[in-house]
């Protein structure tokens, strides 16, 4: 086993992104009930951009994990990823089934095709982008990102272990993602769309490589990474030229938003890092408490706060939503901190 690493600031960032998405889903119901003003909804409207942070972090942390376990076989790597992704996902799917059954809408909304697609992790937010094959299970919209995370994990291992010429590898990944996006624009399909986002997750891998080699980040050693992301921003902007109307939440502007967010988050984070992350702990440090249960919060928040919160027969008020929030945190804690370790010991 290689050198151990612990990144408390990454925990804080992951927790902050989780909190942002939680509030994003929370005000989904509150705003419709006139419990929050428009400007609050606007501030917390970038839930998908927060997901981009998860993509960046996943690449970094997987690379560090594989560095610490250089002899980990692909089979064992697959089992670890399978346990981590699928167990909370199944709990989330069962939660949606129970909620919609209670509301009397399960039979109407249940789709066998989407069940298969979600178990294959090929679901996506189909209403805002063409070429998607399966919708998130029973409308649990945050599940769209799990298909990306899963297939990123499947591509990480072989590329990290077997791809040649690591010096220029980031440019090959850029070419791969750009070509995938070009195919998607011409012939919209789920596989090409997932592959086009691979550059975002791979940036995290390259940053981990930099850390392992130099233990620091500068604009000089991050140059290739930033240029690659900027290149993807420019490529994703090309389809916008043929649009007569810009819809920020729909293709093709949505993809441009995502790649631009990745670039700005990384460039802004690097600038902050070069200034010694001043006030980081005061601003984000408290969110590290959510990091250990962030995945559970992410995939349970929509069923509890929206599917249940909006459609239950109980009166809609602050007390009701507060209770739902407590249930959400409790379920995420039990799933991540109690049940998940037992599953990890059982499935080896």
BELPE-V962027 format. One record per residue. N is the residue number from 1. RES is the residue in one letter. PHI is phi in whole degrees, -180 to 180 (* if undefined). Layout:
n/res/phi
N/RES/PHI
N/RES/PHI
//
This chain:
n/res/phi
1/X/*
2/X/-81
3/X/-58
4/X/-85
5/X/-134
6/X/-138
7/X/-121
8/X/-61
9/X/-71
10/X/-69
11/X/-61
12/X/-64
13/X/-66
14/X/-63
15/X/-64
16/X/-67
17/X/-64
18/X/-63
19/X/-62
20/X/-61
21/X/-66
22/X/-59
23/X/-66
24/X/-55
25/X/-73
26/X/-63
27/X/-76
28/X/-54
29/X/-84
30/X/-63
31/X/-67
32/X/-66
33/X/-100
34/X/60
35/X/-95
36/X/-134
37/X/-77
38/X/-61
39/X/-67
40/X/-69
41/X/-60
42/X/-65
43/X/-60
44/X/-105
45/X/-90
46/X/-97
47/X/-61
48/X/-70
49/X/-65
50/X/-65
51/X/-64
52/X/-58
53/X/-62
54/X/-62
55/X/-61
56/X/-62
57/X/-67
58/X/-63
59/X/-63
60/X/-62
61/X/-72
62/X/-66
63/X/-64
64/X/-63
65/X/-62
66/X/-70
67/X/-66
68/X/-72
69/X/-127
70/X/-65
71/X/-98
72/X/-65
73/X/-75
74/X/-63
75/X/-61
76/X/-68
77/X/-62
78/X/-62
79/X/-63
80/X/-63
81/X/-67
82/X/-61
83/X/-59
84/X/-69
85/X/-83
86/X/-79
87/X/-62
88/X/-63
89/X/-62
90/X/-64
91/X/-60
92/X/-63
93/X/-65
94/X/-64
95/X/-62
96/X/-64
97/X/-60
98/X/-64
99/X/-66
100/X/-71
101/X/-65
102/X/-62
103/X/-79
104/X/79
105/X/-115
106/X/-63
107/X/-60
108/X/-67
109/X/-100
110/X/-72
111/X/-129
112/X/-62
113/X/-63
114/X/-70
115/X/-60
116/X/-62
117/X/-61
118/X/-73
119/X/-70
120/X/-84
121/X/55
122/X/-129
123/X/-83
124/X/-158
125/X/-79
126/X/-67
127/X/-73
128/X/-118
129/X/-148
130/X/-78
131/X/81
132/X/-78
133/X/-98
134/X/-138
135/X/-91
136/X/-55
137/X/-56
138/X/52
139/X/79
140/X/-74
141/X/-58
142/X/-59
143/X/-66
144/X/-57
145/X/-78
146/X/-66
147/X/-64
148/X/-66
149/X/-58
150/X/-62
151/X/-74
152/X/-62
153/X/-60
154/X/-66
155/X/-86
156/X/-56
157/X/-58
158/X/-64
159/X/-71
160/X/-63
161/X/-88
162/X/-121
163/X/-69
164/X/-90
165/X/54
166/X/-63
167/X/-61
168/X/-109
169/X/-62
170/X/-60
171/X/-73
172/X/-67
173/X/-66
174/X/-60
175/X/-62
176/X/-62
177/X/-68
178/X/-64
179/X/-63
180/X/-63
181/X/-68
182/X/-60
183/X/-63
184/X/-63
185/X/-63
186/X/-77
187/X/-136
188/X/-55
189/X/-158
190/X/-66
191/X/-63
192/X/-63
193/X/-67
194/X/-61
195/X/-65
196/X/-66
197/X/-86
198/X/-60
199/X/-59
200/X/-65
201/X/-69
202/X/-67
203/X/-55
204/X/-62
205/X/-62
206/X/-66
207/X/-67
208/X/-64
209/X/-61
210/X/-63
211/X/-62
212/X/-64
213/X/-88
214/X/-118
215/X/62
216/X/-157
217/X/-126
218/X/-133
219/X/-65
220/X/-73
221/X/-77
222/X/-96
223/X/-58
224/X/-63
225/X/-66
226/X/-65
227/X/-65
228/X/-66
229/X/-65
230/X/-62
231/X/-60
232/X/-70
233/X/-61
234/X/-66
235/X/-64
236/X/-71
237/X/-81
238/X/-59
239/X/-63
240/X/-68
241/X/-65
242/X/-96
243/X/-94
244/X/-88
245/X/-140
246/X/-93
247/X/-117
248/X/-55
249/X/-95
250/X/-130
251/X/-61
252/X/-93
253/X/-67
254/X/-61
255/X/-66
256/X/-59
257/X/-56
258/X/-64
259/X/-67
260/X/-65
261/X/-62
262/X/-60
263/X/-65
264/X/-67
265/X/-62
266/X/-71
267/X/-65
268/X/-65
269/X/-64
270/X/-66
271/X/-61
272/X/-64
273/X/-61
274/X/-68
275/X/-104
276/X/62
277/X/48
278/X/-56
279/X/64
280/X/-58
281/X/-63
282/X/-68
283/X/-87
284/X/-118
285/X/-55
286/X/-66
287/X/-77
288/X/-62
289/X/-64
290/X/-87
291/X/-57
292/X/-65
293/X/-121
294/X/-65
295/X/-65
296/X/-62
297/X/-60
298/X/-62
299/X/-91
300/X/-97
301/X/-64
302/X/-67
303/X/-59
304/X/-77
305/X/-86
306/X/-110
307/X/-62
308/X/-86
309/X/-62
310/X/-84
311/X/-112
312/X/-73
313/X/-87
314/X/-80
315/X/-59
316/X/-93
317/X/-155
318/X/-62
319/X/-64
320/X/-63
321/X/-69
322/X/-64
323/X/-63
324/X/-61
325/X/-65
326/X/-63
327/X/-62
328/X/-60
329/X/-62
330/X/-64
331/X/-66
332/X/-62
333/X/-65
334/X/-62
335/X/-65
336/X/-79
337/X/-99
338/X/-112
339/X/-75
340/X/-59
341/X/-59
342/X/-66
343/X/-64
344/X/-63
345/X/-75
346/X/-79
347/X/-101
348/X/-129
//
